């Protein structure tokens, strides 16, 4: 048996997969409809929408199979995501990579497999729409086209999940996406008895930039700010644009003092960026930081409200009243 190789872009691929917040969710008709169709059209025993996680393949939709997941090390889909085309095994017993695979020698007794990779919007492969049968089979050119068509429909459904949680302009999470991802991260911190900090960031003097330089320039500011966030914060942190000029970050396993130091380091990088760009204005922000203890019984929405209040109080202290009124 051959264990699937790991894609060169595995870190980014897993990040994209988990950004969908779809793993271990309940069945959905929009995916189940596709697997039912695939099973019926091809007359196979099993059809799956399989997502390849770090150590497992998990089935978002399954028909003809009771299992919800299997190990990635014995998965066929782990092989399928390594290429761009349909991964086809007409008879597993005649393939040295799979003839002694536990999924072949035991339930579900796979003899035939065809998996079409499911791509994220940037091309990273997240899993497959796959066909499985307990007897050898083949697919002709028309069959292959049909499987690709069904896979594209599954891709569309997966990407629709992402589009609903991504800010169109900056391409980082929007409020909806942040709340879902951050709540999961917060729950993990609670289970691990680890601290966390939520940082609310509000751009200063953003309205004058729009008024004096135009809204297109204002959009460039937002994109630049989000890009610097993406470069600065860790992969384990969750950050988003949650409003017009409002951004937020959940720093996991981070006490408030450390979070404050990280924010100041980010501010320093922003100052360097301003000096390099020399656009006639500076991008600046006010912040509010809330510490989250593992035993806190609070939601992400509660933390956002608290951090927003702290941010605004700091902005009031730092900005003359008339200037604040003009910005508002």
C-alpha positions as CSV (number, residue, x, y, z in Angstrom):
1,X,0.0,0.0,0.0
2,X,1.2,3.5,-0.8
3,X,0.4,6.3,1.6
4,X,-0.6,9.6,-0.1
5,X,2.1,12.2,-0.5
6,X,1.7,15.6,1.1
7,X,1.0,18.5,-1.3
8,X,3.8,21.1,-1.4
9,X,1.2,23.8,-0.5
10,X,-0.3,21.7,2.4
11,X,-0.1,24.6,4.9
12,X,-2.1,27.0,2.7
13,X,-4.4,24.2,1.5
14,X,-5.4,23.3,5.1
15,X,-5.9,27.0,6.0
16,X,-8.2,27.4,3.0
17,X,-10.1,24.2,4.0
18,X,-10.6,25.3,7.5
19,X,-11.6,28.8,6.5
20,X,-14.8,27.3,5.1
21,X,-15.8,26.3,8.6
22,X,-17.5,23.3,7.1
23,X,-15.7,20.3,8.7
24,X,-17.9,18.2,11.0
25,X,-21.0,20.1,10.1
26,X,-24.4,18.5,9.5
27,X,-25.5,17.2,6.1
28,X,-26.8,19.7,3.6
29,X,-29.2,19.0,0.8
30,X,-27.2,21.0,-1.8
31,X,-24.3,18.5,-1.4
32,X,-26.5,15.4,-0.9
33,X,-28.3,16.2,-4.1
34,X,-25.0,15.9,-6.0
35,X,-23.9,12.6,-4.5
36,X,-27.4,11.1,-5.1
37,X,-27.2,12.3,-8.7
38,X,-23.7,10.9,-9.1
39,X,-24.6,7.5,-7.7
40,X,-27.7,7.3,-9.9
41,X,-26.0,8.5,-13.1
42,X,-23.0,6.2,-12.8
43,X,-24.7,3.3,-11.1
44,X,-22.0,3.0,-8.5
45,X,-22.3,1.7,-5.0
46,X,-21.0,4.8,-3.2
47,X,-20.6,8.5,-4.0
48,X,-19.0,11.0,-1.7
49,X,-18.0,14.7,-1.3
50,X,-14.8,14.1,0.6
51,X,-12.7,16.8,2.2
52,X,-9.1,15.9,3.0
53,X,-8.1,17.3,6.4
54,X,-4.7,17.0,8.1
55,X,-5.0,13.4,9.2
56,X,-8.3,12.2,7.9
57,X,-10.7,12.5,5.0
58,X,-14.2,13.7,6.2
59,X,-17.3,13.2,4.1
60,X,-19.5,16.3,3.8
61,X,-21.9,14.2,1.8
62,X,-22.2,10.4,1.4
63,X,-24.5,8.0,-0.1
64,X,-24.1,4.2,0.1
65,X,-21.6,4.5,3.0
66,X,-22.1,4.6,6.8
67,X,-18.7,5.9,7.8
68,X,-18.3,9.7,8.3
69,X,-14.5,9.7,7.8
70,X,-11.4,7.5,7.3
71,X,-7.7,8.0,7.9
72,X,-6.0,10.1,5.4
73,X,-3.1,7.6,5.3
74,X,-5.3,5.0,3.7
75,X,-7.5,7.4,1.6
76,X,-7.8,7.3,-2.1
77,X,-8.8,11.0,-2.1
78,X,-5.4,11.9,-0.5
79,X,-3.9,10.7,-3.8
80,X,-6.6,12.5,-5.9
81,X,-5.8,16.0,-4.6
82,X,-2.2,15.7,-5.7
83,X,-3.2,16.1,-9.4
84,X,-5.4,18.3,-11.5
85,X,-7.3,15.6,-13.4
86,X,-9.7,12.8,-12.4
87,X,-7.8,10.2,-10.4
88,X,-9.0,6.9,-11.8
89,X,-8.4,3.3,-10.5
90,X,-10.3,0.8,-12.6
91,X,-9.4,-2.2,-10.6
92,X,-7.7,-1.8,-7.2
93,X,-6.5,-5.4,-7.1
94,X,-4.4,-4.7,-10.2
95,X,-2.8,-1.6,-8.7
96,X,0.2,-2.1,-6.4
97,X,-0.6,1.2,-4.6
98,X,-4.0,-0.1,-3.4
99,X,-4.3,-3.9,-3.7
100,X,-3.5,-4.3,0.0
101,X,-5.2,-1.1,1.3
102,X,-7.6,-1.8,4.2
103,X,-10.4,-0.1,2.3
104,X,-9.9,-2.7,-0.4
105,X,-9.3,-5.8,1.6
106,X,-12.1,-4.9,4.1
107,X,-15.2,-2.7,4.1
108,X,-16.2,-1.0,1.9
109,X,-14.2,-3.4,-0.3
110,X,-13.3,-0.8,-3.0
111,X,-12.5,-2.2,-6.4
112,X,-13.1,0.9,-8.5
113,X,-12.4,4.6,-7.6
114,X,-12.8,7.8,-9.6
115,X,-12.2,11.1,-7.8
116,X,-12.5,14.6,-9.3
117,X,-10.5,17.2,-7.3
118,X,-12.6,20.0,-5.7
119,X,-10.7,23.3,-5.9
120,X,-10.8,26.4,-3.7
121,X,-11.1,29.7,-5.4
122,X,-7.3,30.0,-5.6
123,X,-6.9,26.6,-7.1
124,X,-5.9,24.7,-3.9
125,X,-7.5,21.2,-3.8
126,X,-9.7,20.7,-0.8
127,X,-11.0,17.2,-1.5
128,X,-12.9,15.3,-4.2
129,X,-16.3,14.3,-5.6
130,X,-15.7,10.6,-5.9
131,X,-17.3,7.4,-7.2
132,X,-16.6,4.0,-5.5
133,X,-17.8,0.6,-6.6
134,X,-17.2,-2.9,-5.3
135,X,-16.5,-4.3,-8.8
136,X,-14.0,-3.2,-11.5
137,X,-15.3,-0.5,-13.9
138,X,-14.1,2.0,-16.4
139,X,-15.2,5.5,-17.5
140,X,-15.4,6.7,-21.1
141,X,-14.8,10.3,-22.2
142,X,-18.5,11.2,-21.7
143,X,-18.4,9.8,-18.2
144,X,-15.3,11.8,-17.4
145,X,-17.0,15.0,-18.6
146,X,-20.1,14.3,-16.5
147,X,-18.0,13.7,-13.4
148,X,-16.1,16.9,-14.0
149,X,-19.4,18.8,-14.4
150,X,-20.7,17.4,-11.1
151,X,-17.4,18.3,-9.4
152,X,-17.7,21.8,-10.6
153,X,-21.1,22.1,-9.1
154,X,-19.7,20.8,-5.8
155,X,-16.9,23.4,-6.1
156,X,-19.5,26.1,-6.6
157,X,-21.3,25.1,-3.4
158,X,-18.1,25.1,-1.4
159,X,-17.0,28.4,-2.8
160,X,-20.4,29.9,-2.1
161,X,-19.7,29.2,1.6
162,X,-16.5,31.1,1.3
163,X,-17.9,34.0,-0.6
164,X,-20.5,34.5,2.1
165,X,-17.8,34.9,4.7
166,X,-15.2,36.9,2.8
167,X,-15.0,40.7,2.4
168,X,-15.2,41.4,-1.3
169,X,-12.8,44.3,-1.2
170,X,-10.0,43.2,1.1
171,X,-10.3,39.4,0.6
172,X,-10.0,38.7,4.4
173,X,-12.9,37.5,6.5
174,X,-16.0,39.6,6.9
175,X,-18.0,39.9,10.2
176,X,-20.0,36.7,9.5
177,X,-16.8,34.8,8.8
178,X,-15.0,36.2,11.7
179,X,-17.7,35.4,14.2
180,X,-17.8,31.7,13.1
181,X,-14.0,31.2,13.0
182,X,-13.2,33.2,16.1
183,X,-15.9,31.4,18.2
184,X,-14.3,28.1,17.2
185,X,-10.9,29.4,18.2
186,X,-12.2,30.8,21.5
187,X,-13.8,27.4,22.3
188,X,-10.5,25.7,21.6
189,X,-8.7,28.2,24.0
190,X,-11.3,27.3,26.7
191,X,-10.7,23.6,26.2
192,X,-6.9,24.1,26.4
193,X,-7.2,26.5,29.3
194,X,-5.4,29.1,27.3
195,X,-5.9,32.9,27.3
196,X,-6.9,35.0,24.3
197,X,-7.2,38.7,23.4
198,X,-9.5,40.4,21.1
199,X,-8.3,43.6,19.4
200,X,-10.7,46.1,17.8
201,X,-9.0,48.4,15.2
202,X,-10.7,51.5,13.8
203,X,-8.9,53.7,11.2
204,X,-8.3,57.3,12.1
205,X,-9.2,60.2,9.8
206,X,-10.5,57.8,7.1
207,X,-13.3,60.1,6.0
208,X,-10.9,62.9,5.1
209,X,-9.0,60.5,2.9
210,X,-12.2,59.6,1.0
211,X,-13.2,63.3,0.8
212,X,-9.9,64.6,-0.3
213,X,-8.5,61.8,-2.5
214,X,-11.7,59.9,-3.6
215,X,-13.3,56.7,-2.6
216,X,-11.0,54.7,-4.9
217,X,-8.1,55.8,-2.8
218,X,-10.0,55.0,0.3
219,X,-10.5,51.5,-1.0
220,X,-6.7,51.2,-1.6
221,X,-6.2,52.2,2.1
222,X,-8.5,49.4,3.3
223,X,-6.8,46.8,1.0
224,X,-3.3,47.9,2.1
225,X,-4.3,47.8,5.8
226,X,-5.7,44.3,5.4
227,X,-2.7,43.2,3.5
228,X,-0.4,44.4,6.3
229,X,-2.6,42.5,8.8
230,X,-2.2,39.4,6.7
231,X,1.6,39.7,6.8
232,X,1.8,40.6,10.5
233,X,-0.5,38.3,12.4
234,X,0.0,34.6,12.9
235,X,-1.8,31.9,11.0
236,X,-3.4,30.9,14.3
237,X,-4.9,34.4,14.7
238,X,-8.3,35.3,13.2
239,X,-8.7,38.7,11.7
240,X,-11.4,40.4,9.6
241,X,-12.8,43.6,8.3
242,X,-16.2,43.8,10.1
243,X,-17.3,47.3,8.9
244,X,-16.4,50.2,6.7
245,X,-13.1,51.1,8.4
246,X,-13.3,48.7,11.3
247,X,-11.1,45.6,11.7
248,X,-10.7,43.1,14.4
249,X,-8.2,40.4,15.5
250,X,-8.5,37.5,17.9
251,X,-5.1,36.6,19.2
252,X,-5.1,33.1,20.6
253,X,-2.9,32.0,23.5
254,X,-2.1,35.6,24.1
255,X,-2.4,37.7,27.3
256,X,-3.5,41.3,27.1
257,X,0.0,42.7,27.7
258,X,1.4,40.6,24.9
259,X,-1.5,41.6,22.7
260,X,-0.7,45.3,23.3
261,X,2.9,44.7,22.3
262,X,1.8,43.0,19.1
263,X,-0.5,45.9,18.3
264,X,2.3,48.4,18.8
265,X,4.6,46.4,16.6
266,X,1.9,46.4,14.0
267,X,1.6,50.2,14.4
268,X,5.3,50.5,13.8
269,X,5.1,48.5,10.6
270,X,2.3,50.7,9.5
271,X,4.4,53.8,10.1
272,X,7.2,52.2,7.9
273,X,4.6,51.5,5.2
274,X,3.4,55.1,5.4
275,X,6.9,56.5,4.9
276,X,7.6,54.2,2.0
277,X,4.3,55.0,0.2
278,X,4.4,58.8,0.8
279,X,0.9,59.3,-0.4
280,X,0.3,62.7,1.2
281,X,-1.6,61.2,4.2
282,X,-0.8,58.5,6.8
283,X,-2.9,55.4,7.6
284,X,-3.4,55.3,11.4
285,X,-5.8,53.5,13.8
286,X,-7.1,53.5,17.3
287,X,-7.4,50.2,19.2
288,X,-9.3,48.6,22.0
289,X,-8.1,45.3,23.6
290,X,-10.1,42.9,25.6
291,X,-8.6,40.0,27.6
292,X,-10.3,36.7,27.4
293,X,-9.8,34.3,30.3
294,X,-10.5,30.6,29.7
295,X,-13.3,30.6,32.3
296,X,-15.0,33.6,30.8
297,X,-18.6,32.8,29.7
298,X,-18.8,35.2,26.8
299,X,-19.5,35.2,23.1
300,X,-17.5,36.8,20.3
301,X,-20.3,39.4,19.9
302,X,-19.9,40.3,23.6
303,X,-16.2,40.7,23.2
304,X,-16.6,42.9,20.0
305,X,-19.0,45.2,21.9
306,X,-16.6,45.6,24.8
307,X,-13.5,46.1,22.6
308,X,-15.4,48.7,20.5
309,X,-16.3,50.7,23.6
310,X,-12.6,50.6,24.7
311,X,-11.4,51.7,21.3
312,X,-13.8,54.6,21.2
313,X,-12.8,55.8,24.6
314,X,-9.2,55.8,23.5
315,X,-10.1,57.7,20.4
316,X,-11.9,60.3,22.5
317,X,-8.8,60.7,24.7
318,X,-6.5,61.1,21.7
319,X,-8.5,63.3,19.4
320,X,-9.9,66.8,20.0
321,X,-13.7,66.9,20.1
322,X,-14.3,69.0,17.0
323,X,-11.9,66.7,15.0
324,X,-13.7,63.6,16.2
325,X,-17.1,65.1,15.2
326,X,-15.7,65.9,11.7
327,X,-14.4,62.3,11.3
328,X,-17.7,60.8,12.4
